[in-house]
Amino acid sequence: MTRVRRRATRPPRWVALALAVILALGTTELGVSRADDEPGAEAPTAGGGTAQAGGDAPVQTDEPVGEEEAEPDEPVVLDTVYDDERVGREQSEKVDAAIGIVKDDALNAYVSAVGKRLARYAPRYRFDYTFRVVDQDEPNAFALPGGFVFVSRGLLALTNSEDELANVLGHEIAHVAARHAAARQQVTDAMPGIVRFLSMGSLAGYNRSQEKEADRLGQGIAGLAGYDPAGMVQFLKDLEFTERLRLGASRRPYFLDTHPSTRRRSAVAAQRAHMIAWKRKPGIARDRADYLRRIEGIVVGISAAEGIFRGERFIHADLGFTIRFPSGWETRNTHTAVGAVAPDRSAQVVLEAAGPGTDLEKALARFAAKAEASGLRIESTEKIKLAGKDALRADAHVSSRFGGVDVLLTFLIHHGQTFRITGVARREKDRNRTLFLNVARSFRPLPAELRKGIREDRLRIVEARPGETLAQLSERTGNRWPLNRTAVMNAVFATDALEPGQLVKVAIAQPYRVDR
C-alpha cells in the first residue's frame, strides 16, 4: 500500500472484489503474496539446468520441441495502431497507480536504453516504445498496446546478463509489434472492472499461438540487435526454478493459463537459438560485472515503502500508521490496498485510501453512489471514535444472483486523509462483524519504537573469496536468501566452489528510511 496521491477517486475496487471473487470464484487474491521458499526445492544445475533426474528431453526431431497446433480462432484487435497508442497510454497511467514504478532514474534509463536498441528491429508496426520498471517482486514482464513495456524489479534481480534482459524485452516488443497486446486489451476491456484490476501485470493473457510467435520473434529481435538468443533459454530455466522454489514442484498449468510450460518453452528456445544467425555487438553494459552493478541496490522481496507485516500486524512507515488483522487469516499487501482473507475464503477485510479531505459523510456518500451499481445498499450509519478521533461506521448489504454478502464500512481520518476499512462476509455474520470491529479499533498512529525496527532487503553484489562455497559466502555476508534461492538467483550449483573474485548476488537487510 503506497502513500496517498491527490487524484480523482478511483472506483470502489474492493466491494467489486468481494462480489466477483468471494461469490463467483470462491477465492480471493488481494495482490502480490509473500512467497516463502519451500523446503526441499531443488537448486539449479550448472548453467541453470534442472537437477531433476532426466532433465529436459534432448531435441531429436526436425520440428521444434513441444510445438502444438495453433489455435484456430483469430484474436480480436483494436481498430488501428492509433487506437493502440491511445489505449496503451491510458492504461500505462493505471499501471503506475495499481502497481507503481520504481523510483530509480538510472535503472529506468538503463532498461529503456536496452529496449530502444531492440525496438529498432521490431517488425510490422513501428511504435514509439517506452520501457519502465514496475515495483513488483515477482519476475514479471508485460506490454500494453502502442509500445508500453514493463518489467518488474523481481525480473531484473533474477537475470544475470544483459542478454537475458534483452530477450525478455524482445519478447514483449514482439507482442506489441504483432498487436497481441491490442488483442489482449480488447478482451480485457470486456471484463468486469475487478477482473481487469486483478489481471494488471499478468502474463497469462495471451493464447498459446501468440506466446509461441512472441518467443520466436523476440529471440530474432535480440539476435538482430547483437544479443545472444540463448539468453532466453537461461532466463526461462531460472524462471522455472524460481517457480519450483515458490510452489515446491514444477509449475502446473491452471485454468485460463495459456502459457506453454516453462520447461517446454526452454527446450524450444534452445533449439531455436542454435538456428539463429547473429553477431555480437557491444551492449549498453560493458560486461556481466557492469550489468550486475547497474541492477545493484534494487529492493528484493516486499518493499518497506508499501508497508510490511509482522505477524498479523501491518506497519506503514511512510503513512505513519499500524493496523492489526485477524489471527490466522491470510494477509495481502498491494500498491493500493492491504487486507486479509479468512482461511475458508468466506470473508475478507481491506484497508485503502478513500481520498483527500476529512469529511467522512461525503466520503461515504461518494462510495455508496459508485457502489450502487454493484447492488450495495447502506442500511445504517453511526458516528464513532477510533483512537480518540472521529470515525464513521456503516452497515451495508449486497444482493446478487450468487446470493448476498454483508458489508461493514469504517471511514476514518489520518494525517488529513480519509481511509476506508471494508469488511465483507457471506456467512457467520456476527462472528465476522466482531473481527471487523477489532480490525478498525486496532488502527492507530505508528509508535516510534515500531518505526525504528523497519528493515528491507536490497540486492548487493559481492566477490567470492578463494575456495569459498555459496553457503560460506552467504554466512559471511549476512545474505537473507536461503541457499537454494541464492543458487537460483546466480544460476549456479548450491554446492559448487566459487571462482575467486566471482560476483555473486545476495540480499542484504538494511534499515528503511522514509522518503519524504
Secondary structure as GFF3:
##gff-version 3
##sequence-region A 1 516
A	DSSP	alpha_helix	13	17	.	.	.	ID=ss1
A	DSSP	pi_helix	18	25	.	.	.	ID=ss2
A	DSSP	three_ten_helix	46	48	.	.	.	ID=ss3
A	DSSP	alpha_helix	81	98	.	.	.	ID=ss4
A	DSSP	alpha_helix	105	119	.	.	.	ID=ss5
A	DSSP	beta_strand	130	134	.	.	.	ID=ss6
A	DSSP	beta_strand	141	144	.	.	.	ID=ss7
A	DSSP	beta_strand	148	152	.	.	.	ID=ss8
A	DSSP	alpha_helix	153	158	.	.	.	ID=ss9
A	DSSP	alpha_helix	162	177	.	.	.	ID=ss10
A	DSSP	alpha_helix	180	189	.	.	.	ID=ss11
A	DSSP	alpha_helix	193	199	.	.	.	ID=ss12
A	DSSP	alpha_helix	208	224	.	.	.	ID=ss13
A	DSSP	alpha_helix	231	247	.	.	.	ID=ss14
A	DSSP	alpha_helix	262	275	.	.	.	ID=ss15
A	DSSP	alpha_helix	288	295	.	.	.	ID=ss16
A	DSSP	beta_strand	299	300	.	.	.	ID=ss17
A	DSSP	three_ten_helix	304	306	.	.	.	ID=ss18
A	DSSP	beta_strand	308	310	.	.	.	ID=ss19
A	DSSP	beta_strand	313	316	.	.	.	ID=ss20
A	DSSP	beta_strand	321	324	.	.	.	ID=ss21
A	DSSP	beta_strand	330	333	.	.	.	ID=ss22
A	DSSP	beta_strand	337	341	.	.	.	ID=ss23
A	DSSP	beta_strand	347	356	.	.	.	ID=ss24
A	DSSP	alpha_helix	360	371	.	.	.	ID=ss25
A	DSSP	three_ten_helix	372	374	.	.	.	ID=ss26
A	DSSP	beta_strand	376	386	.	.	.	ID=ss27
A	DSSP	beta_strand	389	400	.	.	.	ID=ss28
A	DSSP	beta_strand	403	414	.	.	.	ID=ss29
A	DSSP	beta_strand	417	425	.	.	.	ID=ss30
A	DSSP	alpha_helix	429	442	.	.	.	ID=ss31
A	DSSP	beta_strand	444	445	.	.	.	ID=ss32
A	DSSP	alpha_helix	448	452	.	.	.	ID=ss33
A	DSSP	beta_strand	455	463	.	.	.	ID=ss34
A	DSSP	alpha_helix	470	477	.	.	.	ID=ss35
A	DSSP	alpha_helix	483	490	.	.	.	ID=ss36
A	DSSP	beta_strand	503	511	.	.	.	ID=ss37
###
